[in-house]
């Protein structure tokens, strides 16, 4: 079972969705804009999965057209710290990795 | 570029390989045993990628048959903390997620 959860959190789209929700509720289309390269279908599937897992809450507003907001649940919020730690790691190591790739390719 | 690195660290096989190397050098076949479901080809590709990125070091021992050890580099070691934070999160939340799924499926 924990392997299954790791497959979930070890998925890049999960990481980007959790990070995109860190400041509070976001509409579907706004999330699509923020997450480069994710298709409508992939975002829909991932959001439904995260909702089922209790990490994301979906709120439908009866406006015309209807508005749907997504936000982190309390449990979803506890995933932010490890996710943002990965984002911070990526930010601070991208130059080191770029250098390592140049050296590897030249070797 | 940082998106590219996040695609790397947001990949489940990367997570499992980094975690499998947390205690020190491991041989290829031993790693395959530890990482459930990874194919020889996928492990080879991922290890070569991590070596190129400067996160994993490969050591060839001229024994017969030749022995190959993989271990985290210093930079690879700095990725352990965020990776293990995700593993810890998964361990402590698997029951909550299981419960959320039961409720979602019943709704």
Backbone of each chain as ProteinMPNN parsed JSONL, in Angstrom:
{"seq_chain_A": "XXXXXXXXXXXXXXXXXXXXXXXXXXXXXXXXXXXXXXXXXXXXXXXXXXXXXXXXXXXXXXXXXXXXXXXXXXXXXXXXXXXXXXXXXXXXXXXXXXXXXXXXXXX", "coords_chain_A": {"N_chain_A": [[0.85, -1.194, 0.0], [1.93, 1.316, 0.846], [3.668, 1.663, -1.177], [2.01, 2.184, -3.269], [1.031, 4.677, -2.579], [3.362, 6.092, -2.752], [3.848, 5.884, -5.447], [1.909, 7.583, -6.241], [2.598, 10.129, -5.033], [5.035, 10.294, -6.105], [4.687, 11.123, -8.595], [5.009, 13.364, -11.243], [2.97, 15.159, -12.063], [1.302, 15.22, -9.851], [2.964, 16.517, -8.044], [3.187, 19.084, -9.269], [0.538, 19.951, -9.24], [-0.102, 20.006, -6.479], [1.769, 21.939, -5.698], [0.822, 24.088, -7.201], [-1.454, 24.729, -5.839], [-0.718, 25.899, -3.52], [-1.149, 28.471, -2.589], [-3.825, 28.671, -2.091], [-7.369, 28.349, -3.106], [-7.875, 27.474, -6.541], [-8.997, 27.98, -9.876], [-9.956, 25.571, -12.414], [-9.089, 26.155, -15.134], [-7.227, 28.138, -14.647], [-5.342, 26.675, -13.275], [-4.485, 24.997, -15.285], [-3.166, 26.815, -16.862], [-1.038, 27.435, -15.228], [0.373, 25.079, -15.005], [2.636, 23.964, -16.977], [2.315, 22.191, -19.98], [0.528, 20.222, -19.196], [-2.252, 18.267, -20.111], [-5.78, 18.873, -20.693], [-7.24, 16.607, -20.154], [-5.418, 15.082, -18.626], [-5.085, 16.709, -16.394], [-7.698, 16.712, -15.413], [-8.042, 13.975, -14.768], [-6.003, 13.626, -12.862], [-6.753, 15.488, -10.882], [-9.21, 14.425, -10.105], [-8.344, 12.029, -9.037], [-6.771, 12.942, -6.897], [-8.721, 14.146, -5.426], [-10.247, 11.956, -4.74], [-8.383, 10.698, -3.121], [-8.431, 12.289, -0.967], [-6.9, 14.556, -0.831], [-7.347, 16.825, -2.214], [-9.884, 19.319, -2.456], [-12.975, 19.858, -4.064], [-14.956, 22.48, -5.184], [-18.076, 23.463, -6.282], [-19.503, 26.22, -7.778], [-22.684, 27.59, -8.163], [-22.822, 29.353, -10.437], [-23.343, 31.099, -13.59], [-21.486, 30.748, -16.419], [-21.09, 27.576, -14.642], [-18.837, 27.582, -11.873], [-15.76, 26.095, -10.88], [-13.785, 25.424, -8.17], [-10.614, 24.387, -6.935], [-8.958, 23.154, -4.074], [-6.432, 22.583, -1.546], [-6.972, 20.017, 0.825], [-6.93, 19.585, 4.44], [-5.205, 17.392, 4.877], [-3.996, 17.32, 2.38], [-2.602, 19.663, 2.533], [-0.556, 18.961, 4.247], [1.183, 17.716, 2.631], [2.482, 19.62, 1.293], [4.922, 20.595, 2.391], [7.015, 18.508, 1.96], [6.821, 18.462, -0.834], [7.44, 21.11, -1.616], [9.993, 21.145, -0.666], [11.289, 19.543, -2.498], [10.971, 21.141, -4.758], [12.471, 23.38, -4.018], [14.954, 22.12, -3.774], [15.392, 21.413, -6.438], [15.54, 23.951, -7.606], [17.87, 24.95, -6.374], [19.818, 23.248, -7.294], [19.978, 23.156, -10.02], [21.97, 24.355, -11.596], [24.263, 22.937, -10.858], [23.586, 20.404, -11.801], [23.357, 20.914, -14.501], [26.043, 21.47, -15.09], [27.207, 18.997, -14.457], [26.116, 17.407, -16.441], [27.281, 18.492, -18.734], [29.943, 17.819, -18.297], [29.725, 14.997, -18.231], [28.819, 14.426, -20.794], [31.0, 15.229, -22.232], [32.844, 13.431, -21.574]], "CA_chain_A": [[0.0, 0.0, 0.0], [2.699, 2.564, 0.866], [4.267, 1.788, -2.508], [0.962, 2.787, -4.098], [0.974, 6.102, -2.248], [4.589, 6.693, -3.281], [3.645, 6.027, -6.893], [1.068, 8.783, -6.379], [3.324, 11.372, -4.738], [6.233, 10.314, -6.948], [4.262, 11.464, -9.962], [5.304, 14.796, -11.399], [1.76, 15.985, -12.124], [0.859, 15.423, -8.462], [3.834, 17.56, -7.471], [2.859, 20.401, -9.816], [-0.81, 20.339, -8.793], [0.0, 20.377, -5.057], [2.489, 23.228, -5.631], [-0.032, 25.144, -7.784], [-2.542, 25.034, -4.887], [-0.149, 26.256, -2.224], [-1.623, 29.786, -2.117], [-5.278, 28.666, -1.872], [-8.211, 27.827, -4.186], [-7.548, 27.855, -7.926], [-9.932, 27.417, -10.858], [-9.383, 24.562, -13.317], [-8.351, 26.746, -16.269], [-6.052, 28.845, -14.115], [-4.354, 25.653, -12.952], [-3.916, 24.544, -16.562], [-2.196, 27.828, -17.312], [0.137, 27.424, -14.344], [1.155, 23.841, -15.104], [3.065, 23.867, -18.364], [2.407, 20.872, -20.614], [-0.481, 19.248, -18.768], [-3.445, 18.323, -20.961], [-7.058, 18.994, -19.96], [-7.608, 15.267, -19.709], [-4.49, 14.648, -17.563], [-5.391, 17.505, -15.205], [-8.984, 16.216, -14.901], [-7.813, 12.658, -14.152], [-5.189, 13.787, -11.65], [-7.537, 16.182, -9.848], [-10.225, 13.495, -9.584], [-7.603, 11.079, -8.2], [-6.357, 13.621, -5.658], [-9.959, 14.365, -4.666], [-10.577, 10.629, -4.183], [-7.398, 10.391, -2.074], [-8.657, 13.186, 0.173], [-5.841, 15.58, -0.786], [-7.862, 18.042, -2.86], [-11.331, 19.51, -2.33], [-13.562, 20.471, -5.256], [-16.152, 23.254, -4.83], [-18.828, 23.906, -7.462], [-20.305, 27.419, -7.521], [-23.812, 27.563, -9.116], [-22.889, 30.563, -11.27], [-23.53, 30.746, -15.005], [-21.34, 29.293, -16.369], [-20.697, 27.105, -13.308], [-17.41, 27.772, -11.555], [-15.258, 25.013, -10.031], [-12.506, 25.728, -7.514], [-9.924, 23.266, -6.282], [-8.041, 23.595, -3.013], [-5.867, 21.499, -0.742], [-7.606, 19.693, 2.104], [-5.939, 19.645, 5.521], [-4.202, 16.348, 4.604], [-3.255, 17.776, 1.2], [-1.708, 20.727, 2.983], [0.632, 18.386, 4.905], [2.092, 17.239, 1.567], [3.167, 20.795, 0.729], [6.321, 20.749, 2.843], [7.939, 17.672, 1.183], [6.79, 18.853, -2.247], [8.197, 22.355, -1.802], [11.414, 20.831, -0.414], [11.798, 19.051, -3.792], [11.045, 22.297, -5.665], [13.635, 24.162, -3.562], [16.156, 21.35, -4.137], [15.564, 21.52, -7.897], [16.001, 25.314, -7.882], [19.253, 25.217, -5.95], [20.793, 22.302, -7.888], [19.886, 23.057, -11.489], [23.268, 24.684, -12.207], [25.179, 21.798, -10.61], [23.196, 19.299, -12.691], [23.725, 21.322, -15.876], [27.502, 21.285, -15.185], [27.509, 17.55, -14.455], [25.725, 16.875, -17.754], [28.309, 18.924, -19.705], [31.15, 16.987, -18.072], [29.426, 13.603, -18.618], [28.723, 14.349, -22.269], [32.342, 15.46, -22.802], [33.774, 12.352, -21.141]], "C_chain_A": [[0.889, 1.25, 0.0], [3.357, 2.785, -0.488], [3.296, 2.522, -3.428], [0.898, 4.287, -3.857], [2.212, 6.795, -2.828], [4.502, 6.852, -4.792], [2.827, 7.297, -7.164], [1.912, 10.04, -6.185], [4.599, 11.467, -5.556], [5.893, 10.623, -8.381], [4.383, 12.969, -10.149], [4.051, 15.655, -11.433], [1.209, 16.226, -10.72], [1.661, 16.556, -7.838], [3.405, 18.938, -7.953], [1.485, 20.877, -9.345], [-0.769, 20.792, -7.33], [0.683, 21.745, -4.941], [1.607, 24.359, -6.156], [-1.123, 25.581, -6.812], [-2.02, 25.59, -3.574], [-0.667, 27.59, -1.682], [-3.14, 29.791, -1.884], [-6.028, 28.202, -3.105], [-7.813, 28.356, -5.56], [-8.58, 27.214, -8.85], [-9.202, 26.483, -11.809], [-8.528, 25.211, -14.4], [-7.104, 27.496, -15.811], [-4.938, 27.836, -13.795], [-3.678, 25.151, -14.229], [-2.874, 25.535, -17.068], [-0.9, 27.714, -16.504], [1.004, 26.173, -14.538], [1.462, 23.561, -16.577], [3.022, 22.415, -18.856], [1.361, 19.869, -20.164], [-1.728, 19.39, -19.637], [-4.687, 18.447, -20.073], [-7.426, 17.656, -19.347], [-6.749, 14.823, -18.526], [-4.794, 15.4, -16.271], [-6.694, 17.021, -14.571], [-8.776, 14.9, -14.15], [-7.05, 12.81, -12.831], [-5.969, 14.461, -10.522], [-8.576, 15.244, -9.237], [-9.546, 12.484, -8.645], [-7.236, 11.692, -6.857], [-7.57, 13.922, -4.773], [-10.345, 13.06, -3.967], [-9.646, 10.286, -3.026], [-7.53, 11.31, -0.872], [-7.624, 14.293, 0.268], [-6.324, 16.903, -1.363], [-9.375, 18.093, -2.688], [-11.839, 20.28, -3.544], [-14.827, 21.2, -4.839], [-16.797, 23.792, -6.098], [-19.684, 25.107, -7.087], [-21.409, 27.478, -8.589], [-23.944, 28.845, -9.937], [-23.146, 30.122, -12.712], [-22.433, 31.444, -15.803], [-20.869, 28.858, -14.972], [-19.2, 27.253, -13.103], [-16.969, 26.647, -10.627], [-13.891, 25.419, -9.475], [-11.931, 24.441, -6.931], [-9.017, 23.84, -5.2], [-7.535, 22.392, -2.24], [-6.74, 21.26, 0.487], [-6.527, 19.829, 3.189], [-4.816, 18.616, 5.255], [-3.348, 16.754, 3.398], [-2.217, 18.821, 1.579], [-0.443, 20.164, 3.63], [1.637, 17.86, 3.878], [2.904, 18.403, 0.991], [4.64, 20.852, 1.116], [7.282, 19.838, 2.06], [7.971, 18.065, -0.295], [7.621, 20.121, -2.473], [9.677, 22.146, -1.516], [12.054, 20.321, -1.715], [11.962, 20.22, -4.76], [12.271, 23.144, -5.31], [14.93, 23.452, -3.954], [16.44, 21.517, -5.634], [16.115, 22.911, -8.253], [17.478, 25.479, -7.559], [20.267, 24.292, -6.625], [20.803, 22.294, -9.411], [21.221, 23.39, -12.161], [24.255, 23.534, -12.047], [24.877, 20.655, -11.583], [23.585, 19.641, -14.133], [25.228, 21.075, -16.086], [27.865, 19.811, -15.274], [27.193, 16.957, -15.827], [26.771, 17.248, -18.808], [29.536, 18.033, -19.559], [30.912, 15.546, -18.54], [29.441, 13.465, -20.136], [30.089, 14.522, -22.921], [33.262, 14.279, -22.506], [33.779, 11.177, -22.11]], "O_chain_A": [[0.631, 2.169, -0.777], [3.582, 3.921, -0.907], [3.688, 3.355, -4.245], [0.734, 5.074, -4.79], [2.137, 7.918, -3.326], [5.011, 7.821, -5.355], [3.023, 7.983, -8.166], [1.946, 10.912, -7.053], [5.182, 12.541, -5.702], [6.705, 10.414, -9.282], [3.918, 13.749, -9.319], [4.049, 16.762, -10.895], [0.705, 17.31, -10.428], [1.106, 17.442, -7.187], [3.27, 19.863, -7.151], [1.29, 22.064, -9.083], [-1.33, 21.83, -6.981], [0.236, 22.605, -4.183], [1.638, 25.467, -5.621], [-1.661, 26.68, -6.941], [-2.78, 25.74, -2.617], [-0.636, 27.827, -0.474], [-3.689, 30.828, -1.512], [-5.415, 27.715, -4.055], [-7.462, 29.525, -5.717], [-8.988, 26.07, -8.65], [-7.989, 26.585, -11.991], [-7.362, 24.852, -14.565], [-6.073, 27.495, -16.483], [-3.757, 28.104, -14.014], [-2.471, 24.913, -14.258], [-1.844, 25.152, -17.623], [0.195, 27.878, -17.043], [2.206, 26.194, -14.275], [0.646, 22.998, -17.307], [3.608, 21.524, -18.242], [1.309, 18.762, -20.7], [-2.204, 20.501, -19.872], [-4.648, 18.167, -18.875], [-7.859, 17.57, -18.197], [-7.256, 14.265, -17.553], [-4.767, 14.819, -15.186], [-6.796, 16.927, -13.347], [-9.269, 14.729, -13.036], [-7.405, 12.203, -11.82], [-5.868, 14.067, -9.36], [-8.802, 15.252, -8.027], [-10.092, 12.127, -7.601], [-7.37, 11.055, -5.812], [-7.471, 13.95, -3.546], [-10.712, 13.043, -2.793], [-10.068, 9.654, -2.057], [-6.829, 11.141, 0.126], [-7.475, 14.911, 1.323], [-5.786, 17.965, -1.048], [-10.061, 17.073, -2.761], [-11.206, 21.235, -3.994], [-15.693, 20.603, -4.2], [-16.158, 24.485, -6.889], [-20.504, 25.021, -6.173], [-21.115, 27.422, -9.783], [-25.047, 29.363, -10.112], [-23.164, 28.929, -13.014], [-22.45, 32.674, -15.862], [-20.321, 29.661, -14.216], [-18.405, 27.075, -14.026], [-17.694, 26.278, -9.703], [-12.965, 25.718, -10.229], [-12.655, 23.544, -6.5], [-8.388, 24.881, -5.389], [-8.134, 21.318, -2.276], [-7.195, 22.214, 1.118], [-5.373, 20.144, 2.899], [-3.633, 18.931, 5.39], [-2.133, 16.558, 3.394], [-1.115, 18.863, 1.031], [0.615, 20.791, 3.58], [2.793, 17.592, 4.208], [3.892, 18.192, 0.287], [5.501, 21.122, 0.279], [8.28, 20.334, 1.537], [9.022, 18.009, -0.934], [8.412, 20.189, -3.414], [10.524, 22.866, -2.045], [13.212, 20.625, -2.002], [12.95, 20.298, -5.491], [13.015, 23.571, -6.193], [15.883, 24.086, -4.407], [17.581, 21.735, -6.04], [17.021, 23.044, -9.076], [18.242, 26.055, -8.334], [21.47, 24.539, -6.531], [21.54, 21.526, -10.029], [21.571, 22.787, -13.175], [24.989, 23.198, -12.976], [25.788, 20.022, -12.117], [24.07, 18.793, -14.881], [25.639, 20.543, -17.117], [28.723, 19.421, -16.066], [27.926, 16.098, -16.316], [27.111, 16.435, -19.667], [30.098, 17.554, -20.544], [31.781, 14.942, -19.168], [30.001, 12.517, -20.686], [30.322, 14.028, -24.025], [34.325, 14.143, -23.11], [34.498, 10.201, -21.894]]}, "seq_chain_B": "XXXXXXXXXXXXXXXXXXXXXXXXXXXXXXXXXXXXXXXXXXXXXXXXXXXXXXXXXXXXXXXXXXXXXXXXXXXXXXXXXXXXXXXXXXXXXXXXXXXXXXXXXXX", "coords_chain_B": {"N_chain_B": [[14.435, 25.23, -17.313], [14.494, 24.528, -14.524], [12.11, 23.265, -14.427], [12.647, 21.014, -15.872], [14.381, 19.688, -14.172], [12.646, 19.191, -12.115], [10.902, 17.469, -13.357], [12.564, 15.354, -13.415], [13.14, 14.758, -10.641], [10.598, 14.444, -9.893], [9.907, 12.0, -10.681], [8.889, 8.7, -10.213], [10.661, 6.508, -10.268], [13.135, 7.676, -9.922], [12.868, 8.553, -7.288], [12.717, 6.072, -5.925], [15.166, 4.918, -6.529], [17.028, 6.73, -5.427], [16.258, 6.499, -2.742], [16.849, 3.798, -2.362], [19.571, 3.856, -2.297], [20.302, 4.966, 0.054], [21.718, 3.892, 2.193], [24.272, 3.495, 1.31], [26.748, 2.144, -1.099], [25.341, 0.094, -3.662], [24.822, -2.912, -5.472], [23.873, -3.454, -8.932], [21.998, -5.612, -9.447], [21.09, -6.083, -6.866], [19.818, -3.724, -6.377], [17.735, -3.911, -8.18], [16.279, -5.911, -7.0], [15.401, -4.63, -4.728], [13.762, -2.617, -5.684], [10.648, -2.814, -6.416], [9.087, -3.959, -9.326], [10.536, -2.548, -11.221], [12.004, -2.602, -14.409], [14.878, -4.247, -15.92], [15.827, -2.722, -18.006], [14.658, -0.199, -17.523], [15.803, 0.455, -15.071], [18.489, 0.566, -15.809], [18.461, 2.723, -17.669], [17.547, 4.807, -16.011], [19.555, 4.879, -14.049], [21.773, 5.559, -15.589], [20.988, 8.087, -16.405], [20.858, 9.425, -13.944], [23.501, 9.265, -13.249], [24.616, 10.828, -15.231], [23.505, 13.246, -14.482], [24.947, 13.789, -12.282], [24.217, 12.794, -9.83], [24.469, 10.22, -9.06], [27.098, 7.848, -8.573], [29.077, 5.618, -10.437], [30.833, 2.64, -10.006], [33.204, 0.494, -11.327], [34.312, -2.713, -10.723], [37.16, -4.615, -11.438], [36.596, -7.434, -11.326], [35.93, -10.967, -11.864], [32.935, -12.382, -12.649], [32.742, -8.953, -13.875], [32.128, -6.418, -11.428], [29.664, -4.033, -10.562], [29.119, -1.158, -8.777], [26.765, 1.152, -7.426], [26.429, 4.416, -6.129], [25.34, 7.222, -4.118], [26.336, 10.468, -5.066], [27.904, 13.387, -3.576], [26.144, 15.519, -4.156], [23.908, 14.02, -4.852], [23.332, 12.95, -2.417], [22.249, 15.134, -1.12], [19.718, 15.152, -2.001], [18.433, 13.246, -0.645], [17.094, 14.004, 1.745], [14.635, 15.52, 1.005], [13.465, 13.451, -0.494], [13.185, 11.339, 1.354], [11.471, 12.598, 3.05], [9.138, 12.582, 1.593], [8.692, 9.83, 1.492], [8.29, 9.282, 4.197], [6.008, 10.847, 4.57], [4.22, 9.448, 2.96], [4.123, 7.004, 4.306], [2.961, 7.797, 6.753], [0.468, 8.688, 5.974], [-0.983, 6.777, 4.638], [-3.133, 5.317, 5.671], [-5.054, 7.307, 6.096], [-5.52, 8.069, 3.465], [-6.487, 5.724, 2.388], [-8.907, 5.57, 3.766], [-10.18, 7.886, 2.839], [-10.561, 7.209, 0.177], [-12.383, 5.103, 0.389], [-14.605, 6.471, 1.371], [-15.025, 8.274, -0.763], [-15.61, 6.543, -2.879], [-17.944, 5.497, -1.974], [-19.602, 7.581, -2.073]], "CA_chain_B": [[15.432, 24.287, -16.811], [14.119, 23.93, -13.234], [10.996, 22.359, -14.727], [13.275, 19.776, -16.339], [14.91, 18.994, -12.994], [11.486, 18.704, -11.351], [10.425, 16.277, -14.055], [13.492, 14.285, -13.01], [12.943, 14.34, -9.243], [9.189, 14.099, -9.725], [9.699, 10.695, -11.307], [8.891, 7.746, -9.093], [11.834, 5.628, -10.262], [14.216, 8.455, -9.301], [12.639, 8.512, -5.831], [13.031, 4.746, -5.377], [16.617, 4.666, -6.659], [17.698, 7.556, -4.407], [15.977, 5.895, -1.425], [17.538, 2.501, -2.288], [21.009, 4.098, -2.116], [20.521, 5.829, 1.22], [22.646, 3.282, 3.16], [25.613, 3.334, 0.718], [26.827, 1.501, -2.408], [24.494, -1.083, -3.914], [25.013, -3.485, -6.804], [22.726, -3.325, -9.841], [20.967, -6.642, -9.226], [20.51, -5.897, -5.536], [18.888, -2.604, -6.492], [16.542, -4.418, -8.881], [15.479, -6.669, -6.017], [14.809, -3.705, -3.75], [12.767, -1.718, -6.27], [9.604, -3.676, -6.954], [8.411, -3.562, -10.561], [11.365, -1.839, -12.195], [12.627, -3.536, -15.352], [16.33, -4.074, -16.076], [16.043, -1.628, -18.951], [14.269, 1.066, -16.871], [16.809, 0.735, -14.05], [19.707, 0.954, -16.534], [18.244, 4.069, -18.217], [17.457, 5.783, -14.918], [20.865, 5.011, -13.396], [22.662, 6.314, -16.489], [20.529, 9.48, -16.34], [21.26, 9.988, -12.646], [24.967, 9.401, -13.31], [24.858, 12.01, -16.083], [23.091, 14.435, -13.725], [25.883, 13.985, -11.166], [23.582, 12.41, -8.561], [24.88, 8.842, -8.736], [28.439, 7.485, -9.061], [29.152, 4.221, -10.856], [32.197, 2.13, -9.839], [33.384, -0.83, -11.934], [35.398, -3.484, -10.112], [37.656, -5.554, -12.464], [36.532, -8.843, -10.891], [35.346, -11.84, -12.907], [32.51, -11.386, -13.618], [32.936, -7.588, -13.374], [31.107, -5.981, -10.454], [29.381, -2.591, -10.692], [28.421, -0.57, -7.631], [26.229, 2.503, -7.594], [26.252, 5.11, -4.849], [24.992, 8.631, -4.242], [27.409, 11.461, -4.966], [27.582, 14.367, -2.534], [24.922, 16.221, -4.57], [22.824, 13.035, -4.757], [23.024, 12.807, -0.989], [21.417, 16.259, -0.648], [18.334, 14.889, -2.443], [17.851, 12.243, 0.253], [16.158, 14.561, 2.742], [13.291, 15.701, 0.443], [12.911, 12.155, -0.923], [12.744, 10.568, 2.525], [10.303, 13.309, 3.612], [7.977, 12.068, 0.846], [8.474, 8.442, 1.925], [7.708, 9.384, 5.546], [4.639, 11.357, 4.403], [3.412, 8.349, 2.405], [3.917, 6.033, 5.388], [2.04, 8.261, 7.811], [-0.851, 9.074, 5.457], [-1.611, 5.752, 3.803], [-4.45, 4.957, 6.227], [-5.992, 8.417, 5.817], [-5.856, 8.042, 2.034], [-7.355, 4.554, 2.192], [-10.229, 5.957, 4.284], [-10.762, 8.885, 1.923], [-10.981, 6.496, -1.032], [-13.614, 4.345, 0.712], [-15.704, 7.449, 1.445], [-15.278, 8.818, -2.11], [-16.234, 5.494, -3.706], [-19.301, 5.24, -1.453], [-20.451, 8.801, -2.204]], "C_chain_B": [[14.962, 23.701, -15.47], [12.959, 22.961, -13.435], [11.553, 20.99, -15.119], [13.79, 18.967, -15.147], [13.737, 18.424, -12.191], [10.877, 17.481, -12.023], [11.278, 15.079, -13.665], [13.156, 13.817, -11.598], [11.483, 13.987, -8.982], [8.87, 12.779, -10.374], [9.869, 9.614, -10.25], [10.144, 6.879, -9.087], [13.03, 6.355, -9.643], [14.098, 8.368, -7.79], [13.107, 7.177, -5.258], [14.52, 4.448, -5.453], [17.372, 5.449, -5.59], [17.494, 6.92, -3.022], [16.733, 4.572, -1.275], [19.026, 2.672, -2.003], [21.322, 4.826, -0.818], [21.538, 5.234, 2.212], [24.057, 3.13, 2.562], [25.559, 2.557, -0.587], [25.97, 0.237, -2.502], [24.782, -1.591, -5.323], [23.73, -3.423, -7.613], [21.637, -4.34, -9.496], [20.297, -6.502, -7.853], [19.484, -4.754, -5.584], [17.593, -3.059, -7.166], [15.641, -5.171, -7.928], [14.741, -5.708, -5.095], [13.7, -2.841, -4.35], [11.746, -2.552, -7.055], [9.075, -3.122, -8.273], [9.272, -2.82, -11.56], [12.045, -2.863, -13.106], [14.132, -3.259, -15.411], [16.617, -2.851, -16.932], [15.766, -0.266, -18.285], [15.31, 1.453, -15.824], [18.098, 1.213, -14.718], [19.59, 2.397, -17.03], [18.26, 5.113, -17.102], [18.812, 5.985, -14.236], [21.827, 5.823, -14.27], [22.286, 7.797, -16.453], [20.986, 10.148, -15.051], [22.776, 10.166, -12.568], [25.322, 10.66, -14.103], [24.535, 13.301, -15.33], [23.996, 14.695, -12.525], [25.299, 13.588, -9.823], [24.019, 11.023, -8.107], [26.265, 8.597, -9.335], [28.47, 5.978, -9.33], [30.596, 3.761, -10.713], [32.261, 0.702, -10.373], [34.558, -1.532, -11.27], [35.849, -4.552, -11.111], [37.666, -7.004, -11.996], [35.962, -9.677, -12.041], [34.182, -12.604, -12.279], [32.67, -9.972, -13.02], [31.792, -7.187, -12.446], [30.926, -4.475, -10.6], [28.585, -2.131, -9.476], [27.909, 0.816, -8.008], [26.105, 3.131, -6.216], [25.909, 6.566, -5.117], [26.274, 9.468, -4.214], [27.034, 12.416, -3.829], [26.267, 15.091, -2.883], [23.714, 15.276, -4.463], [22.359, 12.875, -3.315], [22.13, 13.935, -0.486], [19.958, 16.073, -1.06], [17.643, 13.913, -1.49], [16.797, 12.841, 1.176], [14.756, 14.794, 2.146], [12.656, 14.376, 0.018], [12.387, 11.381, 0.29], [11.568, 11.259, 3.216], [9.031, 12.833, 2.904], [7.644, 10.651, 1.283], [7.797, 8.432, 3.293], [6.257, 9.854, 5.454], [3.727, 10.213, 3.932], [3.098, 7.326, 3.502], [2.852, 6.515, 6.363], [0.653, 8.606, 7.282], [-1.576, 7.973, 4.694], [-2.992, 5.355, 4.343], [-5.481, 6.045, 5.932], [-6.448, 8.376, 4.366], [-6.79, 6.865, 1.753], [-8.786, 4.903, 2.617], [-10.935, 6.922, 3.346], [-11.286, 8.191, 0.664], [-12.272, 5.721, -0.795], [-14.802, 5.31, 0.713], [-16.052, 7.968, 0.059], [-16.035, 7.802, -2.953], [-17.675, 5.215, -3.253], [-20.23, 6.435, -1.72], [-21.192, 8.822, -3.531]], "O_chain_B": [[15.023, 22.485, -15.292], [12.832, 21.969, -12.717], [11.007, 19.951, -14.748], [13.661, 17.744, -15.103], [13.819, 17.318, -11.657], [10.395, 16.568, -11.352], [10.797, 13.948, -13.591], [12.916, 12.631, -11.373], [11.157, 13.325, -7.996], [7.703, 12.457, -10.599], [10.842, 9.601, -9.497], [10.648, 6.542, -8.016], [13.837, 5.752, -8.936], [15.085, 8.142, -7.09], [13.802, 7.137, -4.242], [15.079, 3.809, -4.562], [18.252, 4.905, -4.924], [18.433, 6.816, -2.234], [17.208, 4.254, -0.185], [19.676, 1.744, -1.522], [22.455, 5.254, -0.597], [22.152, 5.972, 2.983], [24.958, 2.67, 3.263], [24.48, 2.327, -1.134], [25.886, -0.562, -1.569], [24.963, -0.803, -6.252], [22.635, -3.35, -7.056], [20.484, -3.967, -9.277], [19.104, -6.765, -7.699], [18.44, -4.802, -4.934], [16.499, -2.649, -6.777], [14.415, -5.098, -8.015], [13.591, -5.949, -4.728], [12.807, -2.384, -3.636], [11.974, -2.931, -8.203], [8.663, -1.964, -8.345], [8.799, -2.488, -12.647], [12.589, -3.862, -12.636], [14.6, -2.193, -15.011], [17.511, -2.057, -16.64], [16.527, 0.687, -18.455], [15.663, 2.625, -15.696], [18.729, 2.159, -14.245], [20.504, 3.199, -16.839], [18.896, 6.16, -17.222], [19.179, 7.107, -13.887], [22.589, 6.654, -13.775], [23.162, 8.662, -16.468], [21.443, 11.29, -15.06], [23.275, 11.084, -11.916], [26.191, 11.442, -13.716], [25.201, 14.32, -15.514], [23.838, 15.699, -11.83], [25.815, 13.992, -8.782], [23.95, 10.692, -6.923], [26.576, 9.059, -10.433], [27.956, 5.179, -8.547], [31.5, 4.412, -11.236], [31.506, -0.176, -9.955], [35.671, -1.007, -11.255], [35.019, -5.324, -11.592], [38.631, -7.727, -12.239], [35.56, -9.133, -13.07], [34.44, -13.44, -11.412], [32.725, -9.818, -11.8], [30.64, -7.569, -12.655], [31.897, -3.731, -10.741], [27.509, -2.656, -9.189], [28.523, 1.544, -8.788], [25.724, 2.467, -5.253], [26.156, 7.082, -6.207], [27.182, 9.199, -3.427], [25.984, 12.271, -3.203], [25.394, 15.257, -2.031], [22.634, 15.686, -4.035], [21.175, 12.693, -3.034], [21.348, 13.746, 0.447], [19.068, 16.747, -0.54], [16.421, 13.767, -1.52], [15.731, 12.255, 1.369], [13.774, 14.318, 2.717], [11.446, 14.197, 0.153], [11.283, 10.835, 0.257], [10.763, 10.608, 3.882], [7.98, 12.696, 3.528], [6.474, 10.297, 1.43], [6.854, 7.676, 3.524], [5.384, 9.342, 6.155], [2.618, 10.037, 4.436], [1.971, 6.846, 3.618], [1.96, 5.762, 6.753], [-0.264, 8.801, 8.079], [-2.662, 8.2, 4.16], [-3.911, 5.09, 3.568], [-6.622, 5.757, 5.568], [-7.618, 8.619, 4.069], [-7.749, 6.982, 0.99], [-9.748, 4.576, 1.922], [-12.132, 6.795, 3.088], [-12.343, 8.555, 0.149], [-13.148, 5.68, -1.659], [-15.856, 5.023, 0.145], [-17.229, 8.094, -0.277], [-16.984, 8.149, -3.656], [-18.509, 4.761, -4.036], [-21.452, 6.332, -1.613], [-21.94, 9.759, -3.806]]}, "name": "protein", "num_of_chains": 2, "seq": "XXXXXXXXXXXXXXXXXXXXXXXXXXXXXXXXXXXXXXXXXXXXXXXXXXXXXXXXXXXXXXXXXXXXXXXXXXXXXXXXXXXXXXXXXXXXXXXXXXXXXXXXXXXXXXXXXXXXXXXXXXXXXXXXXXXXXXXXXXXXXXXXXXXXXXXXXXXXXXXXXXXXXXXXXXXXXXXXXXXXXXXXXXXXXXXXXXXXXXXXXXXXXXXXXXXXXX"}
